[in-house]
Amino acid sequence: MFEDSKITKLSLDYFTKVFGQYLSPIGLMKVITVNSASCLYPRPPLIQVAPSREFKSKLTEMAWRFFNRDRYLDLSGDETVHGLKNAYGTPFPQSKKFETLVILSGKCLCVDEGNLLLRAMSGKGKIRWLSGFSQLYSKGHYDYVSELGSFRIVGRISLIINITTDLYAKSENVLRDTTLGQRSVTLFTWLKDSEKVHVRENFRRFRGLKPKITLSEPYDRTIKNLGEYRGELASLAKDYAILGVRNLSETLEVTEGMATQNARLNQRNRLCKDDMDVVRMLRGYTINPRRKNFVRVVGFLKEGRSYSDIIHLLRRPRSYYSTISRWKNIAQNRGLLDQGVERPEWWKELS
């Protein structure tokens, strides 16, 4: 497996040795994300959701070992956009509008404490951070102007954010309302008690292990054969949409980004089976463990099943009708299900 993707294979082997097989795909995705900072769009931001003390931070730190220090920024969760201006800004006399220019080009911004971002910041500061980095990610620049001063942040970036499971449950809607949340690869992990013992022992033994390669030069070529794989990527995107309870248009971009950035990680300008295998391998991690029945209900509704069928299949009482109805409304609002409204007659005539 991964015969045409030596760096992918090396990464998986490395993370498997340090953390075990279950967490190794997450480590690989963090390597892909850091590497993608200098690459062409799409570069899906990565959000890892896991309980406290289940190696979110350590996976990120081990991913850094594949790169030179200038390829990423280690940000605390309460690092405001003003903090970045103060730390990395330079005077910008060429501009009449902006006093300071902050250049972050080619860097992966790693927010280890997403909890601080979502809990400790004021509502205004949180919105500014999410909005600012949403614009920086999608447009390549973020402009801040107020009576207190003005600055511009520019650069092609990628993002990794770690969040605990309980806080994600409270903040999911806030994230979904931003470009970052909509375009992210959101992966959920949780370890069984027996796995925690095994992973901790592995990490204790191999925490000093370094990768056999340093990725110093980013590869930023256009993928030439993307059209050959659009159908397969669209099929995978449908899976991601159902399993992650997300809009199909969001996941189309996610699967394309994952596949193309894995190709670039391996210094290829053409997609191959390996890239599809990476997307398939990470598919199961998109399921929120706290919303498994939600995923199943949406899947059944997409199949056209009735409420009675769903209740029978899930072995639930008739009072579950209201839950299905509520989840159906959520799925329709997110674009997961058709609205169930017929097109007007004039539309049919135009068609």
N, C-alpha and C positions, 0 to 999 in steps of 0.2 A: 504493500500500500504506500502511496505517496512517492512512487519511483521518480516522478518528474518534479518533485518538490522537496529537495534535500533539506532546506532550512525548516520547512514545516515538520518534517520527520525528526530532525535534530531537536526542535523545540519540544515536540510531544515527548520524545524520549527523556529529555532533560526534566520536564515538569513531572513526568510519571515517576522518575527516580526520586525526586525531592518531595512530591506531594501525593503520589499515587495516581492511578488511572482516572479516577472520577474527576479530579480537579485539573488534570493536564490540558483538556481542551480550552478551559478558561485562561490558563497561562498562555497558550498559543494565541488566543484572541487578543490578549493584552500585547503580545509581541507584534501582531499584525496592526493593532491600533497605533502603537508608538511609531512603527515604521511608516504608517500612512500619512503622517503629518505633512510631509513634503509632496505628497502625491496628488494626482488629479482627483476631482470629485467623481463619485461620492466617496466620502471617508466617514463611515458611520461612527458616531460617538459610542463609547461602550459604558454601560451602566451595569455593575455587578451588584446584585441584591443577595445578601446572605445574613444569617444570624451573627451576633457578636462573636468575636474570637474564633472565626472559622476561615482564617488565612486570606482574607481579601487584600489586606495591606501587603502581606508577604508575597503573594502572587505578583502584585505590581512591582515590588522591589526586585524580585527575581527576573521579571521581564526586562527591567532596566539594565540588567547585566549583559544583555545582548547589544547594548548601544553605548556610544560615547556620551559623556555627561551633557553635552550641548544639545542632545536630541529631545530632552524632556524637561519639564519644570515640575517640581514637587510643591504643590500648593496646599496650604491648610484650608479647611472648609470655610474659615472666616476671612480669607484673603479677598478683600473687596476689589472692584475695578480701580478704585482710587489707590489701593495698596500696590497694584501692579504698575500704575502710573508712577508712583513714588519710587518703586524698586527698579523699574526698567525704562522709565521715560527719559527722553532727552529733549532739550529746547528745540523748537520747530520754527525758526525765524522765517522760513520760506513761505509759511502760511499766515494769512491775515486772520483766519478764523480760529486756528488751533494753536495754543501756546506750547503744547508738548506732544511729541510723537512717541508711541510705544511700539516697538517692532518685536513680534513674537513668531515670525515666519519659520516654518519647519519644525515647530516644537509641539510635543504632546503635552497638554496640560493635565496633570494627574491630581485629582482632588481625593485625597485619601479619606478625609472625614466629611463625606457628604452629609452626615448628620448635623455637623456644625452649620453647613450651608443652609439646610432646610429648617433647622430648629433655632439656632442661636442668632442668626441675622434678623434684623427688623424686616417687616413685610416689604418696605420700600427697597431696602438693601438687597433682599432676596430677589425681588423682581428685576432690579437693575442688573444683578449678576447674571441671572438666567437670560434676560433679554439681551444683554451685552454680548455674552458668549454665543448665544443663538445667532446674532447678526454676524459676529466674527467668523463663526463656522460657515454660515451660508453665503455671506457676501465678501468675506475677506477683510472686513473693516468694521469698527464700531466707533461712532462719534458721540462724545459726551460734551454737551454745552449747557452751562448754567451761569448764573450771576457770580458764582464762586470761582469760575474758571472753565477752561475747555481743553480737551485733549482727544487725540485719535489713536486707537489701537489698530494695527494692521498686521496681517500675516495669514498664511495658510496653516491651519492648525488641526490637531485631533484632540480628543478628550477621553479621559477615563475617570469615572466617578464611582466610588464605593459607597453603598448605603446599606444600613441594617434592614432586615425584613420588616420589623415593626414600624419603623419610620416610613419606609416606602409605602406601606399600607395607608398611612395617613397623608402622604404627600403625592400619591400617584396622579391625582387630577391636576395638581400644580405642574408637575413635570409634563404631563400629556398636553398641556396648553402651550408648551414652548416648542420651538423648532428642535431643540436638543432632544426632548422627550419623544417627539414624533419620529425623528430620524435615527434614533439610537438603536443599537443592538442591546436589548435589555435581557440579561441572563440571570437566572435564579439558581442558587446552589444551597444545599443543606446536607449536613453530614449526620449519619446515624452514629450512635454512641460507639459502636465497635469501630467505625471508620475514623472517628476522632482520635482514638488511641493509636491506630495504625498510622494516620497522617502525622500526628505529633512525633511519633518515633522516627518516621522517615525524615521529617524535617530536622529533627535534632541531629541525626546522623549525617545528613547531606547539605545542611544549610550553607556550608562554606564552598560548595561545588560551584564552579564557574562554567558557563557554556564554552563550547569548543570554537566559537566564532564570535566576532564583533562586527556588527552591521554598521559600518561607518558611512558608506555612500548610499543615499536613497536612490531608488530606481523609479523613474517617473515617466515611463513610456505610455503612449496610448495603446489600449488593448485592441488589437486588430480584428479579432474574430468574435467579438461580443454578440453579433447578430446570430451566430450559429447556436448560441446557448440561451437566447432570450426565452424560448419556450420552456426549457427546463427550469430556468430561474423563476419564471412566472408561476410554474407549478409548485416550486418550493416556497415561493412567496405566499401562496394560498395556505399552505400548511402553517407557515409562520403567523399569518393573520388569524387563523382559527386558534392555534395553540396559545398565542400571546394575546388573544382578544384585541386585535388591532385592525386598523384600516388597511385594506389591500394595497392602496397606493403608497402607504408608508413602507410596507414590507417589501414591495417591489424594489424600492431604492436600497433597502437594507441588504437583501440577498445579492443584488448586483454589487454593492460595495464590498461585502464580505468576499465574494468570489474574485473580483478584480484586484483587491488589495492582497489577497493570498498569492495571486499570480505575481504581483510586483514584489512581494516579499521574497519570492524565489527567482527574481531576475528574469521574469518571462513577460513578453508582450502579447501572449496568446493564452486564452483559457484552455484548460484540459479537464479531464475527469477528476483529477485531484482537487480542483477548486470546488467542484460540485460536492465532492465528498466532505470537504470542510464545512460547507453550508449544511449538509445533512447531519453531520456529527454534532453540530451545535443546536440543532432543531429542538431536541428534547429539553434543553435548558431554558427555553423561552416560556415554559409552563410555570405560572405562579402556583406554588404548592397549596396556597390558601384559597385558590379559586378553581380547583379542578372541575367541580360540578358546573360552574359557569362556562368553562370551555366546552364541556360535553353538551350542555343545553344549546349553546350557539351552534355547535356542529350538527346537532339533530335538527334545529330549526332551518339550517342551510340545506339539509336533505329534504325539507318539506314535511317533516313529521308533525303530527298534531300534538296538542298539549296532552291529550290522553295517552298517546303513544309514549311520550317522553316520561310521564309519570310512571307508566308501567315499566319502562326500561330502567329507570333509576330507582324503582321500588319505593316511591314516595306516596304520601297520602294526597287526597284531592285538594287539601289546603295549599299544596305546592303550586297550584295554578297561579297564585298571585306572585310567587317568586319568579316563575317562568316569564310571566307578563312583564315584570319589572326588568328582568335581564334582557328580554327582547327589546324593550325601549332603549336600554343602554347600548345594545349592539347596533340598533338602527341609528342612534345618535352618533356613534363612532364610525358609521359607514360599513359595518360588518355585514349587515343585512339590508336587502332592499326595503324601501320605505313602505311598500305594500299599497301604493297609490297608482292607479292607472293613468297613463298618459291621456291628455285631452284629445278630442276627436281631430282638432286641427293639426295636432302633432302627427297623428297616424296618417293623415292625408299627405303631409310633407314627406313622410318616410316612404 
